Amino acid sequence: MSAETAGALARRIARTLELDRAARAIEYEDAWWTWGQVADVANAVAAAVPGPGAPLGVVLRNSPWHVGVLLGVLLADACAVTINPSLGPERLRTEIGELALAGLAGTEADLDAIGADFGVRLTPAAIPAAPPAVPPGAVPRPGVAVRMLTSGTTGPPQRVDLGADTLLRTFEGAKHYESRRSREPALRGGVAIVSAPLIHVGGLFRVLQCVLDGRSFVLLPRFEVAAWAAAVRRYRPKTASLVPAALRMVLDSDLTRDDLSSLLSVVSGTAPLDVADQDAFTERFGVPVLRSYGATEFGGGVAGWNLADHREFAAAKRGSVGRAHAGCGLRVIDPDGAELPAGEVGVLEVRPAQHGAGADWMRTADLARIDSDGFLYIVGRADQTIVRGGFKIHPEHVKSVLERHPAVSAAAVLGVPDARLGAVPVAVVEPRPGHALDHETLLAHAGGELARYELPARVRFVASLPRTPSGKVDLAAARALAEPGEGTG
């Protein structure tokens, strides 16, 4: 990742922030932050960063201040290491201790909850004016703009280093969805709406895209139908992004076509979207839903629909997540690694354009097929990953946390369908003989290590888990026990 490209990203951000300091930048909780206010936070943070490549942990929440902190790290050509505040204090302390950070950025409440007091302590009340010394053990990451925890598309969650060059290619590739885009910084008309969490790749990329484009946006603390719909009615955007869970919530609401009359399309990604929901949304609101496919590991989207493809192929290619973005490679392979012909199901591999010329093929955990016209269909998972509202959950990790409770003999964690979230984890638990246990106690124990979205939606206690002849838990039989019923919490 070249220093020249990293400098280009910082320069683009700096130029955008200073185009018109009095202009509106971010609407948050019914009040506007100007570009100047965002720039003041970003510049103060940049001045407090120890130096280029310094890894700064950023506790990301959806607020203008957190956007400013993120931009400040990028302005300094440092590395923003994303920290998920929903993981809980104990797990956060463990993770932060393993990341070899030069400092931590978060609200006073965030840092106090974690018990962090080292390196750069950036808070709204007191942003240091001079760079402090880098703590011993901090590992510089020159050229890395964002170090993000993946949701596990290509395997177990891991940290992925996204260079400035990758980010710039990602945002250039977003032209797939837009008819016109200038390469030069300029403030744009219209107001975008960002409802995805900044800690998720969809939210972070959308915010950075707005900043690089000079586009003002509404930033919602979390997705709520009423707040989102009010923003759509007020600013009348032509397109909006909705993860499948949010799209389902809109479908379940009392919104009408008039409420969404400005929308020409809705882009949906981050998790599998039920085709029935896609059809129902278009029929009810008259708005095409453009599905997409991507991952943090790829540096963003690698396939998707645009309106031209939708007009021509929507009926014939129902269920597809679209075609490869310009420069991206998609192929399906068999267990031996041989590429399969069009229409056959296998494991999907991706060669992201965001990784530049000569990028390697990346193997995913998705089962897919690609038809003769290049349309990609995701047909399942090659592993047991549960996708809950766009967040991927690995059952073995949840299972191991549950089994560390002294009253648990064994556990199985399975994904079961959910109309709103796509799927949710359900635990089937075998208590140790003579131990009483209820789901509130067990989930309180698990909450110290698991993110909220990883916690089982239900827990069922059984006298004995079904097992195979080899003594392993029979997951097929356990799945039948995971359905709601007596003993379920």
N, C-alpha and C positions, 0 to 999 in steps of 0.2 A: 504494500500500500504506500504509494508515493507521498512524500511530504508536500510535493507541489499540488497534488489533488486535495490533500487535507487542508492546505492553505486556501484552495479555491472554495471549499465548503464554508470555512470561517469567513472569508471575504464576502461571500454571497449573503450570509446571515447578517453580517455587520451592515452591508449596504441597504438591505431591506429594512432593518430596524431604524435607520436614520433617514429614510425617504421622506417621511412626514411625521414628526414626533407627536403632532397634535391629533393625527388621524386615529380613528377607532381601530383597535386590534382584536381584543378578546372581550366578548360579553360573558360575564360570569355572575350568576345569581342576580340578574336584572341590573347589573352595573357594568359599564364599559371601562376596560383598561386601554389606554392609548399605546401606540407603538413606543412612544417615549418612556412610558412607565415600565413596559416590558424591557426596553433597552437598558434602563437604569439598573434593574435587577441583574440582567445578564452581564453588563459591564462590571458591576461590583463583584459578581461571582468570578468572572474571568480574571480580575485583578487578584483574587484571593487564591487562585489555583497555583500550586507549587511550580508548575511548568508544563511544557508540552509532553504529552504522553502520560501525565500523572493520572492514575486511576481514582476517580472520585465516585464513591457510592452515592447514588441519588435515590432517596426514598420517594418514589413517584406517586403522586395523587393528582386527580384532575382539578387543578387550580391554576390561575395565571402565574402565581408566584413559582410554582413548580416548573411551568413552562419556561419562565425566565432563568431558573437555575440550570435546567437542561441546556438552554441556548448558551448560557455563560460558559459551561464546560466545553461546548463545541467551539465557541469563540476563541478559547484559549488553546485550541488544538489538543485538548486533554481527552481523556477517555471517560465517558459517562457509564458507570456500571449500575445497571438498573437493580433496584431493591424493592421487593414487593411487600408493602406494609401489611397485607392481609395474612402473611405467614405466621404472625404471632411473635411476641418478644423473644421467647426462648429459642425458637428456630432461627429468628433473625440474628440473634447474637452469635449463634453457631456459624451461620452462613457468612456473616460479616468477618468473623475471625479467620475464616478460610480464604478470604478474597484478597488479602494483602493490599489493602486500600491505602491511599495517601490521605484520605479524609472521608467524611460523610456529610451529605447535605440532606436536610429534612426540617420539618417544623420543630419547634421546641417540644411539642407533645410527642412527635415521632421519636426524637432523640432521647427524651427522658424515659419513654417506655422501653426503648432498647437498652438504655443505660450506657449510651455511647458518649465518650468524652475524649476524643483524640483527634490529632491532625487538624484538618480544616472543619470548623464547626460553623456552617452557614445557616443562618436563621433570619427570618424577616426582621427581627428586632436588632440584630447585630451581625452584619456581614463584615468580616475582617478587611481592612484596607490594604494590608500588606501580606504577601505570601509567607506562611509559616514554614518551618522545616518539615521535610517529608519524614514520616515515621520510619524507623528501621523496619526492613522487611517489605516495604511497598515495592511492587514490581511495575516499573514503567511499561506502557504499551503504546509506543510511538506509532502513529498512523491509524490507530483504532479509535473510531469516533464513539461507538456505542458497544458496550459489552452486555449482551442481553441474554436472559435466561429463556431458552426455547420452551415451547409447549409440548415438544416431543414428537414432531411429525416424522423425523427420520430415526427415532429411537428414544431412549430415556432422556428426560430433560437435561440440558447441558448449557454451558455458557458458549455463546457464539460471538465472535469478534466481527463487527461490521465496520469496515473501513470507510473513510470519507468518500473514496472513489465508488464503493458499492452503493452508498446512500445516494450519491449524485446520479448514478445510472438508474437506480430504482425510481427516482422522481422523474427522470427523463422518460422512463418507460411508462409512467402514468399517463402519458399522452394517448395511450391506447383507449382511454375513456373520454378524452377531451378533443374537441375539434380544433382548438387554437391554443397555443401556449408560446409565450416569448421566452427566449433564453436570458433576457436582460431583466434585472430586478425592477419591478414597478408595482405600485399598489393597484389591485384589481377591484372591479365592481362586484357587487353581490356579497352575500354572507354565507359561509359554509356552516355546517352543524357537526360537531364532534361529540359523540356520546360514548364511544368505546373507551375503556380505561387506558391511560397512558402507559401502564405497566405491561399492557398487551401490545404486540407488534402492530395491530391494526390501529390502535389509538395513537401510538407514538409516531408511526409513519404518517398518519393523517395530519397530525399537528405540524410536523416538520414540513410536509407538503404545502400546507397553508402558508407557513412562514416563508418558505423559499419562493412561493408564488406571490407573496405580498397580499394574501387574501385574508380579510378579517373573518372571524368565526365565533360562533357560540360554543362555549365549552361547558358541557353539562357535568356536574359532579358524578352522576351515574345515570344510566338510562331510565327515564320515567316517561310513560306515554304522554301524559299531560304537558310536561315541560317541553318534550321534543315536538309535539304537535303545535304548541304555541309558537315555538321558534319557526317552524315551517310556515305557519300562517303569517307570521310577522315579516319574515324576510324572503319568502317565496323562492327558495332555491330550485334549480332545475334538476338537480340530482341529490341523492342522499345515500348514506351507507347504513345498513342495518344488519347486524349479525342475526343468524336464524332465530335465536331466542327473542331478540327485540322485535323481529318481524312477526313472530307468533303473538307477542303481546299487543302489537298494533291490530292484528287480525281479531284478537279477543276483545278489543275496545269498541266503543261506540262511535269511532271516527267515521266520517263520510267522505265521499269523493270531493266534496267542496273543500274539506280540510286539507287535502293533499293535491289540490288542483294545479299547483305550480310544477309538480314533479313530472319530469319526462322519463325518469328511470330511477330504480333503486338498485344499488350494488350490494350484493350479499356474499360474504365469505367467512373465513376463520373456522367454520364448522360445517358439517353436512347439512344441507337444507332439504327438508322434505319436499318432494316435487308437488305433492298435494297442496302444501302451504304456498309454494310459488304460484301455482295456478289460481288458488283462491284469492291471493293478494291482487293479482292482475285483474281477475274477473271483478272483484269488489271495488277496487280503486281505479282501474283503468291504467295502471302504471306497470310497465314491464319490469321484471326482476332479473337483473343481470348477475348470474352466478360467477364466482371467481375461485381461484385455487392458488395458494401460496403458503409460505412458511418463513419463520425467522431465519432458518438456516439458509434459505435461498436469497435472503435479502429483500423479501417482499413477494409480490405476485408473479407467477410464471404462466398463468393461463386465465382466460376469462372471456366473457361476452362483451361486445360493443353493440350499439343500436343497429348498425348496418347488418351485422350477422343475425341479430335478433329478428329483424324484419324479414330476412330471407330464410332463416333456418329454424325459428323457434319451435314450430310444430314438429318438424321432422327430427330434430335433435333434442327433444324433450328429455330432461334429466342430465344433460351434459353440463360440465362446468366451463365449457368454452374451448377455444383453441389457444395454442401456445402464443405468448407475447413475442414480439419481434426479437429475434436473436436467441430465444430460449429453445432448448431441445427437450423433447419428451419421448420416452420409449417405454415399452413394456417388455419384461424379460421373464424367462422361465426359471425354475430352481437352479439350473446349471449356468445361468447368466446369459443365455442366448436370447437375442431379440425376437419377439413373437410378431407374427404378421397382424395386419389390421383386423380388429374385431375380436381377437383372442384375449382372455383374461390372464394377467400375471402381475408381478410386482412392478410398480412404477419407478422409473428412474428419471431424474431431472438434471439438465445442464443449464444453470441459470445464466442469463445474459448479464445479470448484475455482477457476476464474478469475473467478467472480462474475457478477453480472448484466451483460448486454451483452457477454459474451465473444465474441471473434471465432472464426470457423471456422479450424481448423488443418489443413493438408493433410499427410497422412502419405505414406510411400513404400510403403504396403501396398496390395495389391490385395484387394478384399473384395466380399462381397455381403451384403445384409440381407434376410431373408425377410419374409413378410407378418405374422409374429408378432413381428417386431423382433429376431430372433436374428441375431447377427453371425457371419460365417464369414470367416476370413482365408485367402485362396487362394494367396498368393504375394507377391513383392516387385516393385515397379515399377522397382527398380534392382538392382544386383549385390551388395548387402550380404550378407555372410555372418554368420549368427547362430550363434556357437559357445558353447554352454552358457549362453545368456542375454546374452553380450557381443557387440555388433555390431562387425563388422570391415569396413572399406572397402578393397576390393582395390587400388584405385588408390594409396592411401597406402602399403600394404605394398610394392606394385610399385616405387614411386618410391624407397623406402629400399633395396630390393635393387639397383636399377639404379645407386645411388650407389657401389657397390663397384667399384673400378677394373677388376676382371676380368670384370665383367658387361656384355655388349653389350645385352641386352634380357631382359625377364621378363614372364611372365603369371601372375596369381594368381587362382585359381578356388576356389569352394566345392564340396566333394564331401560326399556324405552320410556321416554317422557315427552308428552305432547308439546311442552313449552321449551325445554332445554335440549331435546334430542335424545339424551340418555343421562341417567344419574347412577352413582354407585350405591349398591345395596350390600350390606354385610350380613353374612350368616355366621353366627358365633357359637362355639361350643365352650361353655364355661368349665373351669376345673371343678371336679367333684367337691361338694361341700362349700362352694363359693357362691354367694348371691351377687348378682350383677344386673344393673338396669342400663338402658341405652343412654340416659342422661349422664350417668357416671362415666360410661365408656367414652362418650363423645367429648366430655370435658377433658379426659385424659388425652385423647387423640388431638384435641384442639391445640395443645402445646407444641405439636410438631407438624400438623397438617394445615394447609391453607383452608379457608372456609369452603371453597368449591371442592376440595378433596374429601371433606367429611361425608360419610355415608348419609344418604337421604333417609334411609331406614336401616334398622338393625333387627334381625330376628335371631332369637336365642333358641338353640336346639340341644337336645340331650346328647346327640352324637352326629357329627358330620358324616355324610356318605363317603366311602372311600373305595378306591380301586383295589384289585388284588395285591398290588405292590405297596399299599398303605398310603398312597397319595390321595388327597381330597378329590373326589369325583366332581369336577366342575359342572358337568352336564346335569347330574342329579342335584347338585347344590342350587343350580339355577331355578329348579322347580320350587325350592324352599324360599327363594328370594322374593316370591310374589307376596303382596300384602296379605296379612292374615293374622291369626292369633299369635301373640308374642312379638309382634312387629312394633318398633318404636319409630 
